[in-house]
Amino acid sequence: MNKFMKRLTISSVLQSMCYGFAALLLTASCANDDTVQEGKQKQTDIPTGSTVFTGTSQPDATTRTAILNHTKGAGASVNWSYTDKIWVKDDAGTWQQSATATIPSAANQSFAKFSLSGTYTGASHDIIYTNTAVTGSQPQVEIKIEQRQSVPNNFDHAGESGDCGIATGNKSGNGYAFTLNHKASYLCLIPRTTNEYVKRSKLIRVEIMSDDDIAGTYNMAADGTLTLASGGSKTITVKTGSGFTIDNAADDMSKNAIYAVVAPGTHTFRIRYWLSNTTDNPDGFILGTISKIITLNCTAGSIHDITANLNPHDYDGDHYYQWDAQEQHWKGHEWNHGGSQPTLSQGLTGATTSSDYAQSNSDSRWYHEGGGSVRFDATQSCATLPNANEMTWYAACGDPRWDADELWTTMGHLYKGGVWFKKKSQISGFNANTAYDGSDWRTTSKDQSWFASNTLPSAADANNYFYLPVLGYYLVGKLFLVGNYGFYWSSSAHPRDTYYYSYCLRISRGSIDVGQGECPRALRVGGFE
């Protein structure tokens, strides 16, 4: 956590602060009714007859040229912008808006001068910095739901996005001087990757999701405390224009650092990094997310570095089995060892067919044959899987939630889509001996479908869920439906015909099914928690 104090320099690691001052210029100039943060004033444009006071700044700020200069773990130097304005309470108790900032030196923007109308004779006057016009007695700031940053490692959008602060202007000669105390909180996101798919992608936006409000219009108390007034949002999206590159294996702020203004408070964030890719999905263009969850105490006036490894989860091609076979379906013919295992679903350009699959029960990759309409349980590769009853608990009571956007890879390609289920430990009444309906599906022939929500689990609750991707299946040497459907074996043969059918879980957008699957199909084994 690093203190973020506009108009001063923070040069030490962590939270130690070196204070500088910004100056307030009071004049009898005409009132300025422009919207806050708009307009531009030349750095030498000082109203005639005014008394000018300039503040001091730290020596190392003299070469600063951007609004924010931040080093990971080492704080930030923040300077005035020519478009900045402040509000000052005059002798009559009325908030007056300044003209845009006058910055005497382009090489040193750590202090600025402002001209205001009104009468100022007190020993001190209250000052507000905000992006919202102060039209009454209650100052406000709008922390924007949508924030925009077109250049990596650039926080020029801070003021527009909701940067705010308070100060006391103290009498100094014929004018007043002040130091601004910031009251919003700030994130610096620093992604990296070693994954070639991500390196060929563009980071086009970041979605910051919280379980509580982090944006909206906030009232600013006299001490700068922010209280939500209206338009609360639990999501902030930072758009990155044409997109940033993520080809750095180590943290590199110059490559892709992204900044956001958020409301202070302790928040549990789901941060979704949105990537666009045109080369690694079999269907061509793909847009999806890699998500990270973190809990932070976002204190006012602080900037928080959040690093993230954006390597998507890779699912191997070795966990497809005919039901309860001794060996995986492509044993000895694996795609990543020069074998003939198909890696593209049928219907796609480049999809292949292989005859190197088990075709008789003399092959250890052949399914475990049952014996009629009786209970028959797996003893080999499927022995440790959930049984038919347990599958119904996941489907009916596991709060399944379809995630259309989370990116993952398998067998050399980039995909998205899958379902979140509550872990067994989080499902009340979970029972291996009876299904959710009280019967025993291992001896009673049943099939049923359930609805899957399209709402993601909350960030605070995410650790109570596990994820199953839509990895398709194999049949007669062909791959089917990767990226559209997922098929997962249970440890129970289906009593309708234990010789040829077994229970499986099928997942797709909006639908969860527990029912019979043909044993010669090679479905996924494992993944349940």
Secondary structure as UniProt FT lines:
FT   STRAND          2..3
FT   TURN            6..7
FT   TURN            14..15
FT   STRAND          22..24
FT   TURN            36..37
FT   TURN            43..44
FT   TURN            48..49
FT   HELIX           59..61
FT   TURN            62..63
FT   STRAND          68..70
FT   TURN            72..73
FT   STRAND          76..78
FT   TURN            82..83
FT   STRAND          87..89
FT   TURN            91..92
FT   STRAND          95..97
FT   TURN            106..107
FT   STRAND          124..129
FT   STRAND          140..143
FT   STRAND          146..148
FT   TURN            152..153
FT   TURN            156..157
FT   HELIX           158..161
FT   STRAND          165..172
FT   TURN            173..174
FT   STRAND          175..178
FT   STRAND          181..182
FT   STRAND          185..192
FT   HELIX           196..199
FT   STRAND          202..210
FT   STRAND          215..220
FT   TURN            222..223
FT   STRAND          226..233
FT   STRAND          235..245
FT   HELIX           253..256
FT   STRAND          258..262
FT   STRAND          265..281
FT   TURN            282..283
FT   STRAND          284..298
FT   TURN            300..301
FT   STRAND          302..309
FT   STRAND          313..315
FT   STRAND          320..321
FT   TURN            323..324
FT   TURN            329..332
FT   HELIX           335..337
FT   TURN            346..347
FT   TURN            349..350
FT   TURN            361..362
FT   TURN            364..365
FT   TURN            381..384
FT   HELIX           388..397
FT   STRAND          401..410
FT   TURN            411..412
FT   STRAND          413..422
FT   HELIX           424..426
FT   TURN            428..429
FT   TURN            436..437
FT   TURN            441..443
FT   STRAND          448..451
FT   HELIX           459..464
FT   STRAND          465..469
FT   STRAND          472..475
FT   TURN            476..477
FT   STRAND          478..480
FT   TURN            482..484
FT   STRAND          486..493
FT   TURN            495..496
FT   TURN            498..500
FT   STRAND          501..508
FT   TURN            509..510
FT   STRAND          511..518
FT   TURN            519..520
FT   STRAND          522..524
//
